[in-house]
């Protein structure tokens, strides 16, 4: 089932807002195409994680931290 929710907010400036909240803008592409790829939730989570990690790296400049990737475990999320 497709939701018009994001389309209601798809106006100039939305991409800037999404980026400032570390939300992957790929969701706009999906919304505009009216299609979600297979495993869209996993893709979204992976993209968001990457954005968050990059933000941490920038904020923690000079402080080493390790990331432990749990692989494709997000495919096992059930709601």
Phi, psi and omega in degrees: 000133180266145180245133178279004187309305184293326179299329179297332183256359184283081181232167177307134179100345182297319180300321178297317179296314180300314179298320182292339178258011179057041177254126182301130181285356177298336178295332176292319178300315179297317181296316181293330180273354183056037179209143174249136176288163174300139180065035182304319181297316179298318179298314180300314181297317180298315179296317180294319177301316179298319178296317179295317179297320178295321177297318176299316180300319180292317181289327184260031182312123180092349178255121181281137172217154183250146177245130178252106182280124181270013176073219185269028182297339180294343176291347182258019179277129179237139178243000000 
